[in-house]
Structure formats: structure tokens, C-alpha cells
Amino acid sequence: MLVQLDQIRAAAERIRGVAVRTPLLRWDDDVWLKPESLQPVGAFKMRGAYNRLSTLTDAERIAGVITYSSGNHGQAVARCARLLGISAVIVMPSDAPALKADRVRADGAELILSDPGNDARRALAEQLAVERGLTLVPPYDDAQIIAGQGTCGLEICEDLPEVAEVVVPVSGGGLISGIAAAVKALQPAARVIGVEPEYAADAADSLAAGEIRAWTTEQTHRTIADGLRVNRIGDLPWEHLRVLVDGIVTVSDESMREAIRQAARRARLVLEPSGAVPLAAHLAGALGPVRGPRVLVLSGGNVDPALFAEVMAE
């Protein structure tokens, strides 16, 4: 069952005062930026994590939670768990940026490193959840997570009712699922377009094939967009994707680097590669001509400082 608008509106009430209502910043005449990099944990994941954790039962809160993440969801669960007084265990890949790992520890969560593949960290988290009696909080394959991410789309439609196109990064699919559910309910004529790295284009591959296609860890780890290296889209996000999303385009790593530079110089925004893919698609012309207000959802800004310095120096 797809997430409905009333679930997204309920999530908006739960996260009010915790997640930031990020602004729409004008980029060009008819192009706007939605900088989720301005969230307290530097990425949109705060929305879904707080919504999910705030709906736990008392027994689940006492027992604690566990999640698996490439980085940003782990940070969000760690922060939200601390705010709600819940203990948290975060499983992240051993090659996750140090910045993300350090922030998980700073919020008091237990950090456990796994092999780089998404399947490996998920399996470890599921095993520990059973052994320790913890509640598993998935990064994207969960209705409450999707509803929380959908509050981003709700804000877009409220702040720009005439929106014609919303462009969203795609990893496991939670963000684009929630945004599409909100946008299609409020502005049915608006297009929702996903963007993936060409080196981790499993969702675009799946949409073209009409069924979920998985990519290997060796394939997805070729991209610098560490937050978009998921091997396959989630089952529940897939149901949203195939019904509500109008298409997915892909971008090169070099185009992400250019988008990071442009965002810093023109909009004074710091983006990570994963968060820069919508702007990369716009700058590269992958989205086609602008036909009405276009919103680029910049999903995160937790870039490794060394990588950011390298990109800005190019």
C-alpha cells in the first residue's frame, strides 16, 4: 500500500520543531533549490528517522533501536534517538566517510563497522536486532520513514504551489517515494524525476526493466556518491517508484563535482556528491528544457573535507 497524504501530514506534525523547514532558494528564473543540507544532521534523513522513532511503543523505546546505513541515515537515527532518550546501535560500512562516523559517535550511539556492501551491513544489523532484542529501523523500506521524507514534498507544494517538476536523488528510494506521494496528491500534473550516478543506476535499470534489478557492490562503489551506493531499491519504494515517478536520469561523477563547485560559488551551499546529483542533472542538460518551476532537492551536505577541498581546487 502506498503512503498517503494524511500519513505525510501526520509526520509533518511529529517532526515540527525538530527537522528544519528548509527554504526554496532561487537558482535561475524558474529553477529553485531545496537545500536539505541545512538539516541539523546535514541531510534529509532527519525527517524520516524522527517520524519513525517517535512512533515506537514504550517497550520498543526501552529496548533500543538499531539501523544500517551508508552514513546519513545512521547520523539521523543517532541524533533522533538521543533527543528521544533511546539507545541506538548504528551499523555502517568500513569505508564510510570519517565525518559521518564521528558524528554518530558524538550523538552517543554505538557504532559498528561492517563490510562495505549494503547486504553485509543489513545482515549484521538484522542479526544484532535479534540477539539484543532491538527494534530495526530501516533506512528506506518502511512506511513511516517514507512518510517522514514526504514532508519535504509537502513543503515544496505549500511554498511553490505552481511547481511543475521536482528532481530528487535516488538511493534506496525512501526520499523520492515520500516526495512523489506528496507532490502527486497535491499537484498531480507535476513531474517527479529521480537522479542516480551512472555508476550506481540500479533504480533506472529497474524502472526500464519493469522489475527490481540489483547491482553488485563492485559496480556501485565506482561512484564518489557514497550515499547512493545501495545495491537495489527497496520493495516498498519500488511500488511508489513504478506508480508515481515519471522517470530517472543518470549523471557522471565529473558532473557531480561541477555541481558541488557551482553550489558553493553561486549559492554558498556545501553539498556532498549524493546531494548534488539533481543540480548535476540540471547543469548537464539531462532534464531537458525547463517548462515551469523546477525544484532541485539537494539531499545532503556531509562531504568529506578532503574531497571538498580537492573538488574546489580543480
C-alpha positions in Angstrom: 0.0 0.0 0.0 1.4 3.4 -1.0 1.9 6.1 1.7 -1.0 8.6 1.7 -1.1 12.3 2.1 -2.7 12.1 5.6 0.3 10.0 6.8 2.7 12.6 5.5 0.8 15.4 7.2 0.8 13.5 10.4 4.6 13.1 10.1 4.9 16.9 9.5 3.3 17.5 12.9 5.6 15.0 14.6 8.8 16.5 13.2 7.8 20.1 13.7 10.5 21.9 15.6 13.0 19.1 15.2 13.6 18.9 11.5 14.1 22.2 9.7 11.6 23.5 7.2 14.2 24.2 4.6 13.7 27.2 2.2 13.4 27.3 -1.5 16.3 29.2 -2.9 16.1 30.7 -6.4 18.9 29.4 -8.7 17.7 30.7 -12.1 14.5 32.3 -13.3 12.4 29.1 -13.0 14.7 26.8 -11.1 14.7 26.5 -7.3 16.9 24.7 -4.8 15.6 22.8 -1.7 18.7 22.6 0.4 18.2 19.6 2.8 21.9 20.0 3.6 20.7 22.6 6.1 19.0 20.0 8.3 20.6 19.5 11.8 22.4 16.3 10.7 23.3 17.8 7.3 20.8 15.7 5.3 17.1 15.0 4.8 17.2 11.8 6.8 16.2 13.6 10.0 12.6 13.7 8.7 12.1 10.0 8.4 14.2 9.0 11.4 12.3 11.2 13.8 9.0 10.2 12.5 9.8 6.5 12.8 11.3 6.7 16.3 8.5 8.9 17.6 6.0 6.2 16.8 7.8 3.4 18.8 6.0 1.8 21.7 7.2 2.3 25.2 8.6 -1.2 25.3 10.5 -0.6 22.0 11.9 2.7 23.3 13.2 1.0 26.5 14.8 -1.9 24.5 16.5 0.5 22.0 16.9 0.6 18.2 19.4 -0.5 15.5 19.9 0.5 11.9 22.2 0.0 9.0 23.3 3.0 6.9 25.9 4.3 4.4 26.1 7.3 6.7 23.4 9.9 6.7 20.5 7.7 8.0 22.8 6.5 10.7 23.6 10.0 11.8 19.9 10.9 11.8 18.9 7.8 13.9 21.7 8.6 16.4 20.6 12.2 16.7 16.9 11.4 17.0 17.5 8.6 19.4 19.5 11.0 21.7 16.7 13.6 21.5 14.1 10.9 22.5 16.2 9.2 25.1 16.6 6.0 23.2 19.7 3.9 23.0 20.9 3.3 19.4 23.3 1.0 17.5 24.4 2.1 14.1 25.9 -0.4 11.5 27.9 1.5 8.9 30.4 0.3 6.2 34.1 0.4 7.0 34.6 2.8 4.1 32.1 5.4 5.3 33.4 9.0 5.4 35.0 9.6 8.8 32.9 12.8 9.2 29.7 10.7 9.3 31.1 8.1 11.6 32.4 10.7 14.0 29.0 12.4 14.2 27.3 9.1 15.0 29.7 8.6 17.9 29.2 12.3 19.0 25.5 11.7 19.5 26.2 8.8 21.8 25.3 5.9 19.6 27.2 2.6 19.4 28.9 2.4 16.0 29.7 -1.0 14.5 31.6 -1.2 11.2 30.8 -3.8 8.6 32.0 -4.9 5.1 31.2 -2.2 2.5 28.3 -3.9 0.8 24.7 -2.9 1.6 23.7 -6.6 2.1 26.5 -7.1 4.6 25.5 -4.2 6.9 21.8 -5.1 6.6 22.5 -8.7 7.5 24.7 -7.7 10.5 22.0 -5.3 11.8 19.3 -7.9 11.4 21.4 -10.4 13.3 22.1 -8.0 16.2 18.5 -6.9 16.4 17.5 -10.5 17.1 20.4 -11.1 19.5 19.9 -7.9 21.5 16.1 -7.5 21.2 16.4 -4.2 19.4 13.9 -2.7 17.0 15.3 -2.4 13.5 14.8 1.0 11.9 15.3 0.5 8.1 16.8 3.4 6.1 14.1 3.5 3.4 11.9 0.3 3.2 9.4 1.5 5.8 6.1 3.4 5.6 6.9 5.7 8.5 10.3 6.5 7.1 8.8 7.3 3.7 6.0 9.4 5.2 8.7 11.4 7.1 10.7 12.0 3.9 7.5 13.0 2.2 7.3 16.1 4.4 9.9 17.6 2.0 7.5 17.3 -0.9 4.7 18.7 1.3 6.8 21.8 1.9 7.6 22.2 -1.7 3.9 22.2 -2.7 3.0 24.6 0.1 5.8 27.0 -0.7 5.5 26.8 -4.5 2.0 25.7 -5.5 2.7 26.1 -9.2 5.6 23.6 -9.1 5.9 21.8 -12.4 8.9 19.4 -11.7 10.6 18.1 -8.7 14.0 16.4 -9.1 15.2 14.0 -6.4 18.3 11.8 -5.7 17.6 8.1 -5.7 19.3 5.6 -3.5 17.1 3.1 -1.6 14.1 5.1 -2.7 12.6 6.4 0.5 13.1 10.1 -0.3 11.7 10.0 -3.8 8.8 7.8 -2.7 7.7 10.2 0.0 8.2 13.3 -2.2 6.3 11.7 -5.1 3.4 10.7 -2.8 3.0 14.3 -1.5 3.5 16.0 -4.9 1.2 13.7 -6.9 -1.5 14.1 -4.2 -1.3 17.9 -4.2 -0.1 18.7 -7.7 -1.0 15.7 -9.9 0.3 17.4 -13.1 3.8 18.0 -11.7 6.6 15.6 -12.8 8.8 13.8 -10.3 12.2 12.9 -11.7 14.9 10.8 -10.0 18.6 11.1 -10.5 21.3 8.5 -9.9 25.0 8.2 -10.7 25.6 6.4 -13.9 27.9 4.0 -11.9 25.0 3.1 -9.5 22.0 3.3 -11.7 20.1 0.2 -10.3 16.8 2.1 -9.9 16.9 3.5 -13.5 17.7 -0.1 -14.6 14.8 -1.4 -12.6 12.3 1.2 -14.0 13.4 0.4 -17.6 13.0 -3.3 -17.0 9.7 -3.1 -15.1 11.2 -5.2 -12.2 13.7 -4.6 -9.4 17.3 -5.1 -10.7 20.2 -5.4 -8.2 23.7 -4.1 -8.9 26.8 -5.5 -7.3 28.9 -3.7 -4.7 31.8 -3.6 -7.1 29.6 -1.7 -9.6 28.1 0.8 -7.2 31.3 1.6 -5.4 32.8 3.1 -8.5 30.9 6.4 -7.8 32.1 9.1 -5.5 28.4 9.4 -4.3 28.8 7.2 -1.2 25.2 7.9 -0.1 23.8 6.5 -3.4 25.7 3.1 -3.4 22.7 1.0 -2.4 22.6 -2.3 -4.5 18.9 -2.3 -5.1 15.8 -0.1 -4.5 13.6 -1.1 -1.5 10.5 -3.2 -2.0 8.0 -0.5 -0.7 9.9 2.3 -2.5 9.7 0.3 -5.7 5.9 0.2 -5.5 5.9 4.0 -5.3 8.5 4.4 -8.0 6.7 2.4 -10.6 3.4 4.2 -10.0 4.3 7.8 -9.1 7.7 8.6 -10.6 7.9 10.0 -14.1 11.5 8.9 -14.9 15.1 8.6 -13.8 18.1 10.1 -15.3 21.8 9.4 -14.6 24.8 11.7 -14.2 28.6 11.3 -14.2 30.9 11.7 -11.3 32.5 14.7 -13.0 29.1 16.4 -13.3 28.7 15.9 -9.6 32.0 17.6 -8.9 31.0 20.5 -11.1 27.6 20.8 -9.3 29.5 20.9 -6.0 31.7 23.7 -7.2 28.7 25.7 -8.7 26.6 25.3 -5.5 29.5 26.6 -3.3 30.3 29.5 -5.6 26.8 30.6 -6.7 24.5 29.5 -3.8 27.1 29.4 -0.9 26.0 25.8 -0.2 28.2 22.9 0.7 27.0 19.7 -0.9 28.2 16.1 -0.8 28.2 14.2 -4.2 24.9 12.4 -3.3 23.2 15.6 -2.6 24.5 17.3 -5.7 23.1 14.9 -8.3 19.9 16.9 -9.1 21.9 20.1 -9.7 24.4 18.0 -11.8 21.5 16.7 -13.9 20.2 20.3 -14.4 23.6 21.7 -15.3 24.4 18.8 -17.7 21.0 19.2 -19.5 19.9 15.7 -18.6 16.5 17.0 -17.5 15.6 18.7 -20.8 14.3 22.3 -21.1 12.7 23.9 -18.1 8.9 24.0 -18.5 7.6 25.7 -15.4 9.0 25.9 -11.9 11.6 23.2 -11.3 12.8 22.3 -7.8 16.1 20.5 -7.3 16.1 18.6 -3.9 19.7 18.8 -2.6 19.6 15.9 -0.2 22.7 16.4 1.9 25.9 18.2 2.6 28.1 15.8 4.6 31.0 15.8 2.2 34.4 14.6 3.3 36.5 17.8 3.9 39.4 16.4 1.8 37.2 15.6 -1.1 35.5 19.0 -0.9 38.9 20.8 -0.9 40.0 18.7 -3.9 36.9 19.4 -5.9 37.0 23.1 -5.2 40.7 23.3 -6.2 40.0 21.6 -9.6 
